């Protein structure tokens, strides 16, 4: 049995055992109660900025102290731990840091509670970011940090060659080929190991070719074959021609970050987390970032980031709500950027002159966030991502025997099997 068919069969068996709650079964905040000490479960803080912000809350709210529960750093490991907790109906987690792609799944399962939009200044947030917290026209979490894929490039090499940063795939291909040969470095890389990062890179390629993967509600496959083939061929061609190095097939975020900041790549797709370390690396002062290129012009990034939700099994939901209002406020959002180096969700922070002076990437990042496209919104996102990464990985692996059109056709069939069961 082909590898993709095995994956799809396993996914279908898993979906068959899942049932979504009825709308009336979902808890309302007005029915929730509970004030007192609570917990905040989120991914591991690698910068050390988070605890001081929690300490500030605790000083002002001694009767409602928050305790940090650090989850694993990798998103898939975070999800596994959180899902196990919620499936057991445990009240251990009160506020939960949710990857932006978990909203539909967690809301549909009844694991988090709906929130009143009027309680939060959502009109001052980036609109694309707010959309990641909405499912079936209801708000299920509050955006806390965002993220968008950016194109890191060696501005020193481009200036030497009299080149401007590429806006299209054709320009990227031409420049990456030239710089790779002349300076004996890799041309371009992203995250091409078969995991969530590959799903992100493929989704960006499809969206940057003007295509879609699923309908906005995640219930139908809307993938245009020509657009999807164009996006996949952009990656396959790079590997076949060599301007995307073969070792990038083992890259996740950290491997691609290190390859660029160590001077082994001319161009790299990555999240913002790679910017700060690069300023302290051998390429310090020699690089810059711009929007991802696309088929006919600037492309479309996938959205990343963390939203804050409240567990349906929390016994401290009122305290959890007040904490989220506090933690997503303007002052803390500024600290998210200045102390944590994470993209904030308040739009006005991207236009503040003092912040732009300190973080010169903000205008480009804002453009990328406003033009970004969410990854496929599906209550079965984890299964959707698995099927995409499996199919795309097969296409990118030498000897490239399977035409991109065949890979896309089998991918559409696999995704249709998933959505058909919803």
C-alpha positions as CSV (number, residue, x, y, z in Angstrom):
1,X,0.0,0.0,0.0
2,X,1.5,3.5,-0.9
3,X,2.8,5.4,2.1
4,X,0.2,8.2,1.7
5,X,-2.6,5.7,1.6
6,X,-1.4,4.2,4.8
7,X,-1.4,7.6,6.5
8,X,-4.9,8.5,5.2
9,X,-6.3,5.2,6.3
10,X,-4.9,5.7,9.8
11,X,-6.3,9.3,9.9
12,X,-9.8,8.0,8.8
13,X,-9.8,5.4,11.6
14,X,-8.9,8.1,14.1
15,X,-11.6,10.5,12.8
16,X,-14.3,7.8,13.0
17,X,-13.7,7.5,16.7
18,X,-14.2,11.3,17.3
19,X,-17.5,13.1,17.8
20,X,-17.9,16.9,18.0
21,X,-20.1,18.3,20.8
22,X,-23.4,20.0,19.9
23,X,-23.4,23.8,20.1
24,X,-25.6,23.7,23.2
25,X,-23.1,21.5,25.0
26,X,-20.3,24.1,24.8
27,X,-19.9,26.1,28.0
28,X,-20.6,29.8,28.1
29,X,-18.4,32.2,30.0
30,X,-21.5,33.6,31.8
31,X,-21.9,30.1,33.3
32,X,-18.3,30.0,34.4
33,X,-17.1,30.9,37.8
34,X,-14.1,30.7,40.0
35,X,-11.7,33.2,41.5
36,X,-8.3,32.3,43.0
37,X,-4.9,31.0,42.2
38,X,-4.6,29.6,38.7
39,X,-2.2,28.2,36.1
40,X,-0.9,29.3,32.8
41,X,0.3,26.4,30.5
42,X,2.3,27.5,27.5
43,X,5.4,26.5,25.5
44,X,8.8,26.8,27.1
45,X,10.1,30.3,27.5
46,X,13.5,30.3,25.8
47,X,14.1,34.0,26.3
48,X,13.4,34.4,30.0
49,X,11.0,37.3,29.5
50,X,7.8,35.6,30.7
51,X,8.3,35.1,34.4
52,X,8.8,38.9,35.2
53,X,5.5,39.6,33.5
54,X,3.8,37.0,35.6
55,X,5.5,38.4,38.7
56,X,4.0,41.8,38.0
57,X,0.5,40.2,37.9
58,X,1.2,38.3,41.1
59,X,2.2,41.5,43.0
60,X,-1.0,43.2,42.1
61,X,-3.2,40.1,42.6
62,X,-1.9,38.2,45.6
63,X,-5.2,36.2,46.0
64,X,-5.1,35.2,42.3
65,X,-1.5,34.2,41.8
66,X,-0.6,32.6,38.5
67,X,1.7,29.7,38.3
68,X,3.6,29.0,35.0
69,X,3.5,25.5,33.6
70,X,6.0,25.2,30.9
71,X,5.1,22.8,28.1
72,X,7.7,21.4,25.6
73,X,9.2,23.7,23.1
74,X,8.0,21.8,20.0
75,X,4.4,22.6,19.0
76,X,3.5,18.9,18.3
77,X,4.7,17.9,21.7
78,X,2.8,20.8,23.3
79,X,-0.3,19.7,21.6
80,X,0.0,16.1,22.7
81,X,0.5,17.1,26.3
82,X,-2.4,19.6,26.3
83,X,-4.8,17.3,24.5
84,X,-4.1,14.4,27.0
85,X,-4.9,16.8,29.8
86,X,-8.1,18.0,28.3
87,X,-9.3,14.6,27.2
88,X,-9.0,13.6,30.8
89,X,-11.1,16.6,31.8
90,X,-8.3,17.7,34.1
91,X,-8.5,21.1,35.8
92,X,-4.7,21.4,36.0
93,X,-4.6,23.9,33.2
94,X,-6.6,27.2,33.5
95,X,-5.1,29.5,30.8
96,X,-3.6,27.7,27.8
97,X,-1.3,29.0,25.2
98,X,-2.7,27.7,22.0
99,X,-0.9,27.5,18.6
100,X,-3.0,29.5,16.2
101,X,-3.9,26.4,14.2
102,X,-5.5,24.6,17.2
103,X,-8.5,26.9,17.5
104,X,-11.0,25.0,15.4
105,X,-10.0,21.6,16.9
106,X,-10.1,22.7,20.5
107,X,-13.4,24.7,20.1
108,X,-15.1,21.9,18.2
109,X,-14.1,19.4,20.9
110,X,-15.4,21.6,23.7
111,X,-12.0,21.9,25.4
112,X,-12.0,25.7,25.6
113,X,-14.8,28.2,26.3
114,X,-16.1,30.9,24.0
115,X,-15.3,34.5,24.9
116,X,-17.2,37.8,24.5
117,X,-15.6,39.9,21.8
118,X,-16.6,43.1,23.6
119,X,-14.2,42.3,26.5
120,X,-11.2,42.9,24.3
121,X,-9.9,45.7,22.1
122,X,-9.9,43.5,19.0
123,X,-10.3,46.5,16.7
124,X,-6.8,47.6,17.6
125,X,-5.3,44.2,16.9
126,X,-4.0,43.1,13.4
127,X,-7.2,41.8,11.7
128,X,-5.5,38.7,10.2
129,X,-4.3,37.7,13.7
130,X,-7.8,38.0,15.2
131,X,-9.1,35.7,12.5
132,X,-7.0,32.9,13.9
133,X,-8.9,33.0,17.2
134,X,-12.4,32.7,15.6
135,X,-14.3,29.5,14.8
136,X,-17.9,29.5,13.5
137,X,-18.1,33.2,14.0
138,X,-17.3,33.0,17.7
139,X,-14.2,34.1,19.6
140,X,-12.5,31.2,21.4
141,X,-9.2,32.7,22.4
142,X,-7.4,36.0,22.4
143,X,-4.3,36.7,20.3
144,X,-1.2,37.1,22.3
145,X,1.8,36.8,19.9
146,X,1.8,36.5,16.1
147,X,4.4,35.5,13.6
148,X,4.9,35.4,9.8
149,X,7.5,33.8,7.6
150,X,10.1,36.1,6.2
151,X,12.8,35.9,3.6
152,X,16.2,36.4,5.2
153,X,18.8,37.5,2.7
154,X,22.5,38.4,2.5
155,X,22.3,42.1,1.7
156,X,26.1,42.4,1.5
157,X,26.2,39.9,-1.3
158,X,23.2,41.4,-3.1
159,X,24.8,44.9,-2.9
160,X,28.1,43.6,-4.3
161,X,26.2,42.2,-7.3
162,X,23.9,45.2,-7.7
163,X,20.8,43.2,-7.0
164,X,17.6,44.1,-5.2
165,X,15.8,41.6,-2.9
166,X,13.8,39.1,-5.0
167,X,10.0,39.6,-5.2
168,X,9.3,36.6,-7.4
169,X,10.3,33.0,-7.4
170,X,12.0,33.5,-10.8
171,X,14.1,36.3,-9.3
172,X,15.0,34.2,-6.2
173,X,16.0,31.2,-8.4
174,X,18.2,33.4,-10.6
175,X,19.9,35.2,-7.6
176,X,20.2,32.0,-5.5
177,X,21.8,30.2,-8.4
178,X,24.3,33.0,-9.1
179,X,25.3,33.6,-5.5
180,X,25.6,29.9,-4.7
181,X,28.0,29.4,-7.5
182,X,30.0,32.5,-7.0
183,X,30.4,32.4,-3.2
184,X,30.3,28.7,-2.7
185,X,27.3,28.7,-0.4
186,X,23.8,27.3,-0.4
187,X,21.3,29.3,-2.4
188,X,18.0,29.0,-0.5
189,X,16.4,26.8,2.2
190,X,13.3,26.6,4.4
191,X,12.0,23.9,6.7
192,X,11.8,20.8,4.5
193,X,11.9,17.9,7.0
194,X,8.6,16.0,7.0
195,X,6.9,17.7,9.9
196,X,4.7,20.7,10.5
197,X,7.3,23.1,9.1
198,X,7.1,21.4,5.7
199,X,3.3,21.8,5.8
200,X,3.9,25.5,6.5
201,X,6.4,25.9,3.6
202,X,4.0,24.1,1.2
203,X,1.0,26.1,2.3
204,X,3.0,29.3,1.7
205,X,4.0,28.1,-1.8
206,X,0.4,27.3,-2.7
207,X,-0.9,30.6,-1.3
208,X,1.9,32.5,-3.0
209,X,0.8,31.0,-6.3
210,X,-2.7,32.3,-5.7
211,X,-4.1,29.0,-4.6
212,X,-5.9,27.5,-1.6
213,X,-5.9,24.2,0.2
214,X,-9.1,24.0,2.1
215,X,-12.2,26.2,2.3
216,X,-12.2,28.8,5.1
217,X,-14.3,26.5,7.4
218,X,-12.0,23.6,6.6
219,X,-14.8,21.3,5.4
220,X,-14.0,21.2,1.7
221,X,-10.8,20.7,-0.4
222,X,-10.5,23.8,-2.6
223,X,-7.1,23.1,-4.0
224,X,-6.6,24.3,-7.6
225,X,-4.4,21.7,-9.2
226,X,-2.4,24.2,-11.4
227,X,-1.7,26.5,-8.5
228,X,-0.7,23.7,-6.2
229,X,1.6,22.2,-8.8
230,X,3.2,25.6,-9.4
231,X,3.9,25.9,-5.7
232,X,5.3,22.4,-5.4
233,X,7.4,22.7,-8.5
234,X,9.0,25.9,-7.1
235,X,10.5,23.7,-4.3
236,X,11.1,20.6,-6.4
237,X,12.9,22.6,-9.1
238,X,15.2,24.2,-6.5
239,X,16.3,20.8,-5.1
240,X,16.7,19.3,-8.6
241,X,18.8,22.2,-9.9
242,X,20.8,22.5,-6.7
243,X,20.1,26.1,-5.6
244,X,18.2,24.5,-2.7
245,X,20.8,22.3,-1.0
246,X,19.9,18.6,-0.4
247,X,20.8,18.9,3.3
248,X,17.8,21.2,3.7
249,X,15.6,18.2,3.6
250,X,16.6,17.6,7.2
251,X,16.0,21.2,8.3
252,X,13.6,22.4,10.9
253,X,13.5,26.0,12.2
254,X,16.7,25.7,14.2
255,X,18.8,24.0,11.5
256,X,17.8,26.6,8.9
257,X,18.5,29.4,11.3
258,X,22.0,28.1,12.1
259,X,22.8,27.5,8.4
260,X,21.9,31.2,7.5
261,X,23.5,32.8,10.5
262,X,26.7,30.8,10.0
263,X,27.0,32.1,6.5
264,X,26.1,28.9,4.7
265,X,23.0,30.3,2.9
266,X,22.3,33.3,0.7
267,X,18.6,33.2,1.4
268,X,16.4,31.5,4.0
269,X,12.8,31.3,4.9
270,X,12.2,31.5,8.6
271,X,10.2,33.0,11.4
272,X,11.2,36.1,13.3
273,X,13.0,34.1,16.0
274,X,16.0,33.9,13.8
275,X,16.5,37.6,13.6
276,X,17.9,38.3,17.0
277,X,20.5,35.5,17.0
278,X,21.7,36.6,13.5
279,X,22.6,40.0,14.8
280,X,25.1,38.3,17.1
281,X,26.5,35.9,14.5
282,X,29.0,36.0,11.6
283,X,26.4,37.6,9.4
284,X,25.7,40.5,11.8
285,X,25.3,43.7,9.7
286,X,25.3,41.7,6.5
287,X,21.7,40.6,6.3
288,X,18.1,41.9,6.2
289,X,14.6,40.5,5.8
290,X,11.8,41.1,3.3
291,X,8.5,39.5,2.4
292,X,8.5,36.1,0.9
293,X,8.5,36.0,-2.9
294,X,5.7,34.5,-4.9
295,X,4.8,33.4,-8.4
296,X,4.1,36.8,-9.9
297,X,5.1,39.2,-7.0
298,X,5.4,39.2,-3.2
299,X,4.0,36.0,-1.7
300,X,1.9,35.2,1.2
301,X,3.2,33.9,4.5
302,X,1.5,31.5,6.8
303,X,0.5,32.9,10.2
304,X,2.1,31.7,13.4
305,X,1.8,32.7,17.0
306,X,0.0,31.9,20.2
307,X,-3.5,32.7,21.4
308,X,-4.7,32.5,25.0
309,X,-7.7,30.3,25.7
310,X,-9.5,29.1,28.9
311,X,-9.9,25.5,29.6
312,X,-13.5,24.2,29.8
313,X,-12.5,22.3,32.9
314,X,-10.8,25.2,34.8
315,X,-12.3,26.0,38.2
316,X,-10.8,29.5,38.1
317,X,-12.3,30.8,34.8
318,X,-13.0,34.3,36.1
319,X,-9.5,34.9,37.3
320,X,-8.3,33.3,34.0
321,X,-10.3,35.8,32.0
322,X,-9.0,38.8,33.9
323,X,-5.5,37.5,33.4
324,X,-6.0,37.2,29.7
325,X,-7.3,40.8,29.5
326,X,-4.3,42.0,31.4
327,X,-1.8,39.9,29.6
328,X,-3.0,41.0,26.1
329,X,-3.1,44.7,27.0
330,X,-1.0,47.3,25.3
331,X,1.7,47.7,27.9
332,X,2.4,43.9,28.1
333,X,2.2,43.7,24.3
334,X,5.0,46.2,24.1
335,X,7.0,44.1,26.5
336,X,6.3,41.0,24.4
337,X,8.3,42.8,21.7
338,X,11.0,44.6,23.6
339,X,11.7,41.9,26.2
340,X,10.6,38.7,24.4
341,X,11.3,39.7,20.8
342,X,8.0,38.2,19.7
343,X,5.7,39.9,17.2
344,X,2.9,41.7,19.1
345,X,-0.8,41.6,18.0
346,X,-1.5,45.4,18.6
347,X,-1.3,47.1,15.1
348,X,-0.1,50.5,16.5
349,X,3.1,49.0,17.9
350,X,4.4,48.3,14.3
351,X,4.2,52.1,13.6
352,X,5.8,53.4,16.7
353,X,9.0,55.3,15.6
354,X,11.0,54.4,18.8
355,X,10.2,50.7,18.2
356,X,11.0,50.9,14.5
357,X,14.4,52.4,15.3
358,X,15.1,49.5,17.7
359,X,13.5,46.8,15.5
360,X,13.9,47.9,11.9
361,X,12.1,44.8,10.6
362,X,8.8,46.0,12.0
363,X,7.4,47.6,8.7
364,X,8.2,44.5,6.7
365,X,6.8,42.2,9.4
366,X,3.6,44.2,9.5
367,X,3.2,43.9,5.7
368,X,3.8,40.2,6.0
369,X,1.3,39.8,8.8
370,X,-1.4,41.8,7.0
371,X,-0.9,39.8,3.8
372,X,-0.6,36.4,5.5
373,X,-2.9,33.5,5.0
374,X,-3.9,31.2,7.8
375,X,-2.9,27.5,7.4
376,X,-5.9,25.3,6.6
377,X,-8.5,25.8,9.3
378,X,-9.7,22.4,10.2
379,X,-10.9,20.6,13.3
380,X,-8.7,17.8,12.1
381,X,-5.7,20.0,11.4
382,X,-3.2,17.6,12.9
383,X,-4.3,14.9,10.4
384,X,-4.4,17.4,7.6
385,X,-0.8,18.5,8.3
386,X,0.4,14.9,8.5
387,X,-1.0,14.1,5.1
388,X,0.4,17.2,3.5
389,X,3.9,16.8,5.0
390,X,4.0,13.1,3.9
391,X,3.0,13.8,0.3
392,X,5.3,16.9,-0.1
393,X,8.2,15.1,1.4
394,X,7.8,12.3,-1.1
395,X,7.9,14.9,-3.9
396,X,11.0,16.6,-2.6
397,X,13.1,13.4,-2.1
398,X,15.4,12.4,-5.0
399,X,15.2,11.0,-7.6
400,X,12.1,13.1,-8.1
401,X,10.5,10.2,-9.9
402,X,6.8,11.2,-9.3
403,X,5.5,14.2,-11.2
404,X,4.2,17.1,-9.1
405,X,0.8,16.7,-10.8
406,X,0.5,13.2,-9.5
407,X,1.6,14.2,-6.0
408,X,-1.0,17.0,-5.9
409,X,-3.7,14.6,-7.2
410,X,-3.0,12.0,-4.5
411,X,-2.8,14.8,-1.9
412,X,-6.2,16.1,-2.9
413,X,-7.6,12.6,-2.6
414,X,-6.1,12.2,0.8
415,X,-7.5,15.5,2.1
416,X,-10.9,14.8,0.6
417,X,-11.0,11.6,2.6
418,X,-10.4,13.6,5.8
419,X,-13.0,16.3,5.1
420,X,-15.5,13.8,3.8
421,X,-15.8,12.4,7.4
422,X,-16.9,15.8,8.7
